[in-house]
Amino acid sequence: MKASFKKHTFNFLFPAGTSRGVLHTKDAWFLSITNEKSLLVGIGECSVIPSLSPEFTSEEDYCEKLNELISSLESINFSAFIEENSISFTTFGQSFLNELNEWPSIKFGLECALLDANQKGSGIIFDNPFSRGEISIPINGLVWMGNKEFMLKQIEQKIAEGFKTIKLKIGAIDFDSELGLIRGIREKFSSNEITIRVDANGAFNEFSVYKILNELKRYDVHSIEQPVGQNELALLNVLAKENIVPIALDESLIACQNRSTKRELLDEIEPQYIVLKPSLHGGLSGTKEWIQLAEERKIGWWITSALESSLGLAAIAQFTGNYPVNLPQGLGTGGVFSNNLPSNLIIANGQLTMKK
């Protein structure tokens, strides 16, 4: 068994507006495992978002870490783990995976490649009702940042496509215009018909956030992701306690890459929800740990992609299928690239299904 990696650049179908600017392309590195005949048996995606993924300071340093990983894999004879059919988050050198805690995107790629190799490259890395095509996962329809007309067009399209939960990224244009879009949904659909989530990506501060939350409350907004900066922990704790609109943590989770810091964060802020991205929040094993800690504290959660290609998205969706899903997930980003990889995922009526 040998491992290698290769970079791939994906092109967006449209200028993808985020709180960190507009994205036109998205880079990923694919970690491949091949057998003695040089045939691909496992592949995982290492996906980063510049300025958000803390481990990505430069492409040179990132590739240096990947090369270091390849050398380490060869030194521990990782093929034995695959041949013994023993790949799991507890059996594959947990200390080895822990060394990648500060590199969650690479940890995610490695976990997926190993799990895939364990299944002889079938692409089915978890055996559950979702991966067998027996059930679907409800997902939200994501509305990207942009001008009011662009966002309105997306909202109308998502509702027409059957989505029952709409997620709007806010903080990009003036809030009155964003609030007008939310008002427009509520004038046609009650909260029983359409759930509205908003994602602020830390756009507001202690002086603006209360006005924002009280306005959103008027329109029965389900939750707001990261209303203030990720390090504004004391303010987030107050906002969660006041619960004007339920608080969902996202970026604040990134700095917590071990169990004790995760536990401390949840106990300090006591959010209503957490939003989990395996490429940012500790890989699959780290996400599993977040879910366990959240459920112990009766904190709701949902899983979302971090702009992975269809390959990474399929892995995240299968992982999500291991759990009873009580809330719509954020797994609807598979169609944003013009040069995406082939996919066996289907979105219809706000549901994500895997082809049998």
C-alpha positions in Angstrom: 0.0 0.0 0.0 1.2 3.5 -0.9 -0.3 7.0 -0.3 0.0 10.1 -2.4 -1.8 13.4 -2.9 -2.8 15.7 -5.8 -4.3 19.2 -5.9 -7.5 20.0 -7.8 -9.0 23.4 -8.3 -12.8 23.6 -8.6 -14.6 26.5 -10.4 -17.8 28.0 -9.0 -20.8 28.3 -11.2 -21.3 31.8 -9.9 -19.4 34.3 -7.7 -19.9 32.7 -4.3 -20.3 35.5 -1.8 -19.1 34.8 1.7 -18.3 37.0 4.7 -14.7 36.6 3.7 -15.1 37.9 0.2 -16.3 36.4 -3.1 -15.0 33.0 -4.1 -14.5 32.1 -7.7 -12.4 28.9 -7.2 -11.8 26.4 -4.5 -8.8 24.2 -4.0 -8.7 20.7 -2.6 -6.1 18.0 -2.2 -7.0 14.4 -2.8 -5.3 11.8 -0.6 -5.1 8.5 -2.5 -4.2 5.0 -1.3 -3.0 2.5 -3.9 -2.3 -1.2 -3.7 0.8 -3.1 -4.8 -0.5 -3.0 -8.4 -0.8 0.8 -8.2 -4.6 0.5 -8.4 -6.6 3.1 -6.4 -8.3 1.5 -3.4 -9.0 4.6 -1.2 -9.4 8.3 -1.6 -10.2 11.2 0.7 -10.6 14.9 0.2 -8.6 17.5 2.1 -10.6 20.7 1.6 -9.7 24.1 3.0 -11.3 27.6 2.9 -8.5 30.2 3.0 -8.8 32.6 5.9 -11.2 30.2 7.7 -9.2 26.9 7.9 -6.7 27.7 10.6 -4.1 25.2 9.4 -3.9 26.7 5.9 -1.4 29.5 6.1 0.2 28.8 2.7 0.0 26.2 0.0 3.7 25.4 0.6 3.2 24.7 4.3 0.1 22.7 3.6 1.8 20.4 1.0 4.7 20.0 3.4 2.4 18.6 6.0 0.8 16.3 3.5 4.3 15.0 2.5 5.1 14.5 6.1 1.8 12.5 6.5 2.8 10.3 3.5 6.2 9.5 5.1 4.5 8.8 8.5 2.0 6.4 6.9 4.8 4.4 5.3 6.8 4.3 8.5 3.9 2.7 10.5 2.9 0.1 7.8 -0.6 1.5 7.6 -1.6 -1.2 5.1 -1.8 -3.7 7.9 -4.7 -1.8 9.4 -6.6 -2.1 6.1 -5.7 -5.7 5.4 -6.9 -6.7 8.9 -10.3 -5.0 8.1 -9.9 -3.0 11.3 -10.2 0.6 10.3 -12.1 2.6 12.9 -11.7 5.8 14.8 -10.4 3.8 17.8 -8.3 1.1 16.2 -6.2 3.1 13.7 -3.5 4.6 15.9 -5.6 7.1 17.8 -2.5 8.8 18.9 -1.5 9.1 15.2 -4.8 10.7 14.3 -4.6 13.0 17.4 -1.3 14.4 15.9 -3.5 15.8 13.1 -5.9 17.6 15.5 -4.4 21.0 14.4 -4.9 19.9 10.8 -8.6 18.9 10.7 -8.9 19.1 6.9 -6.1 16.6 6.5 -7.4 14.5 9.3 -10.8 14.3 7.5 -9.1 13.3 4.2 -7.1 10.6 5.8 -10.0 9.1 7.7 -12.1 9.0 4.5 -9.2 7.5 2.5 -8.6 4.8 5.1 -12.3 4.0 5.4 -12.6 3.8 1.6 -9.6 1.5 1.3 -11.1 -0.7 4.0 -14.1 -1.2 1.6 -11.8 -1.8 -1.4 -12.5 1.6 -2.9 -16.2 1.2 -3.2 -17.0 4.7 -2.1 -19.4 3.3 0.6 -17.4 4.1 3.7 -20.3 3.6 6.2 -23.0 0.9 6.0 -26.2 2.5 7.1 -29.8 3.0 5.7 -28.7 6.2 4.0 -25.7 4.7 2.2 -27.9 1.8 1.1 -30.3 4.2 -0.5 -33.1 3.2 1.9 -33.7 6.6 3.5 -33.1 10.3 2.7 -31.7 13.1 4.8 -33.6 16.4 5.0 -31.4 19.4 4.1 -31.7 23.2 4.1 -31.7 25.2 0.9 -28.7 27.6 1.0 -29.1 31.2 -0.2 -25.7 32.7 -1.1 -24.8 36.3 -0.3 -25.2 38.8 -3.1 -27.4 41.7 -4.0 -31.1 41.7 -3.1 -32.2 40.5 -6.6 -29.7 37.6 -6.6 -30.8 36.5 -3.1 -34.5 36.8 -3.9 -34.1 34.7 -7.0 -32.4 32.0 -5.0 -35.1 32.0 -2.3 -37.8 31.6 -4.9 -35.9 28.8 -6.6 -35.3 26.9 -3.3 -39.0 27.1 -2.3 -40.1 26.0 -5.8 -37.7 23.0 -5.5 -39.5 21.9 -2.3 -37.1 23.0 0.4 -38.9 23.4 3.8 -35.9 25.0 5.5 -34.2 28.1 3.9 -30.8 29.3 5.2 -29.8 32.8 4.3 -26.3 34.2 4.8 -26.7 37.7 6.2 -24.3 40.6 6.8 -23.2 41.2 3.3 -25.7 43.8 2.2 -27.6 46.3 4.3 -29.6 44.6 6.9 -32.9 46.3 6.0 -32.7 44.7 2.6 -31.9 41.3 4.1 -34.8 41.7 6.6 -37.0 42.6 3.6 -36.2 39.2 2.1 -37.1 37.4 5.3 -40.3 39.5 5.6 -41.1 38.4 2.0 -40.9 34.7 3.0 -43.1 35.2 6.0 -45.7 37.1 4.1 -46.3 34.0 2.1 -45.3 31.2 4.4 -45.7 30.7 8.2 -43.0 29.2 10.3 -44.9 25.9 10.2 -44.5 25.9 6.4 -41.0 27.3 5.9 -38.2 27.3 8.5 -35.8 30.2 8.2 -32.2 29.9 9.4 -29.7 32.8 9.1 -25.9 32.6 9.2 -24.1 35.8 10.1 -20.5 34.5 10.1 -19.7 36.9 13.0 -20.9 40.0 11.1 -22.4 41.8 14.0 -21.0 43.3 17.3 -22.3 44.1 20.8 -23.8 47.4 19.6 -25.7 46.0 16.6 -26.6 42.5 17.5 -29.5 43.1 19.8 -31.4 45.2 17.2 -30.7 42.4 14.7 -31.9 39.6 16.9 -35.1 41.5 17.9 -35.9 42.2 14.3 -35.3 38.5 13.3 -37.5 37.3 16.2 -40.5 39.1 14.7 -40.3 36.8 11.7 -39.9 33.5 13.7 -36.4 32.9 12.6 -35.3 29.4 13.8 -31.7 30.2 14.7 -28.7 32.4 13.9 -25.3 31.0 13.3 -22.4 32.9 14.8 -24.1 36.3 15.3 -20.8 37.8 16.6 -17.1 37.0 16.3 -15.9 33.5 17.2 -13.8 34.8 20.1 -16.7 36.9 21.7 -17.4 34.1 24.1 -18.8 36.2 27.0 -21.2 37.9 24.6 -22.2 34.7 23.0 -23.0 33.3 26.4 -25.2 36.2 27.2 -27.0 35.9 23.9 -27.6 32.2 24.3 -29.0 32.8 27.8 -31.3 35.5 26.6 -32.4 33.4 23.7 -34.0 36.2 21.7 -33.2 34.0 18.7 -31.6 30.6 19.3 -27.8 30.7 18.9 -25.9 28.2 16.8 -22.1 28.1 17.1 -19.9 27.5 14.0 -16.6 29.4 13.8 -16.3 29.4 17.6 -15.8 25.6 17.4 -12.7 25.8 15.2 -10.2 26.5 17.9 -11.4 23.5 20.0 -9.6 20.4 18.8 -9.6 18.2 21.9 -12.3 16.9 24.2 -11.5 19.1 27.1 -11.6 22.4 25.2 -14.8 21.3 23.4 -16.4 20.5 26.7 -15.3 23.8 28.2 -16.7 25.8 25.3 -20.1 24.2 25.4 -20.3 24.6 29.2 -19.3 28.2 29.0 -21.6 29.4 26.2 -24.5 26.8 26.5 -25.7 27.4 22.9 -28.9 26.1 21.6 -27.2 24.5 18.6 -23.8 23.7 17.1 -23.1 23.5 13.4 -20.5 20.9 12.5 -18.1 20.8 9.5 -15.8 17.8 9.6 -13.1 19.6 7.6 -13.0 22.4 10.2 -14.1 20.7 13.4 -11.8 17.8 13.9 -12.5 15.4 11.0 -15.1 12.6 11.3 -13.8 11.5 14.7 -13.8 15.0 16.1 -17.3 15.6 14.8 -18.4 12.4 16.4 -17.0 13.7 19.7 -18.8 17.1 19.3 -22.1 15.3 18.7 -21.6 13.1 21.9 -20.8 16.2 24.0 -23.7 18.2 22.6 -26.2 15.4 23.1 -25.1 15.0 26.7 -26.0 18.6 27.2 -29.2 18.5 25.2 -27.7 20.9 22.6 -29.1 20.5 19.1 -26.7 20.0 16.1 -26.6 19.6 12.4 -23.8 18.8 10.0 -22.8 20.8 7.0 -20.2 20.7 4.3 -17.3 23.2 4.0 -17.5 23.4 0.2 -16.1 20.0 -0.4 -16.5 18.4 -3.8 -19.1 15.7 -4.4 -16.6 13.2 -3.1 -16.1 14.8 0.3 -19.8 15.6 0.5 -20.7 12.0 -0.1 -18.5 11.0 2.8 -20.0 13.6 5.1 -23.5 12.6 4.1 -22.8 8.9 4.8 -21.3 9.8 8.2 -24.5 11.8 9.0 -26.5 8.8 8.1 -25.1 7.0 11.2 -27.3 9.2 13.3 -31.1 9.7 13.7 -31.5 13.1 12.0 -33.9 15.4 13.8 -33.1 18.6 12.0 -32.4 19.5 8.4 -28.7 19.2 7.6 -26.5 21.5 5.6 -25.5 19.1 2.8 -26.8 20.8 -0.2 -23.6 22.3 -1.7 -22.9 19.6 -4.2 -23.9 21.6 -7.2 -21.8 24.7 -6.9 -18.9 23.8 -9.1 -18.8 23.6 -12.9 -16.1 20.9 -12.8 -17.3 18.9 -9.9 -16.7 15.1 -9.7 -19.4 12.6 -10.6 -21.9 12.1 -7.8 -24.3 9.5 -6.6 -26.2 12.0 -4.5 -29.6 13.2 -5.5 -31.4 16.3 -4.1 -35.2 16.4 -4.6 -37.9 18.1 -2.5 -35.4 19.2 0.1 -34.1 15.7 0.7 -30.7 14.2 0.0 -30.7 10.6 -1.2 -27.9 8.2 -2.3 -28.4 6.2 -5.4 -28.6 2.5 -4.8 
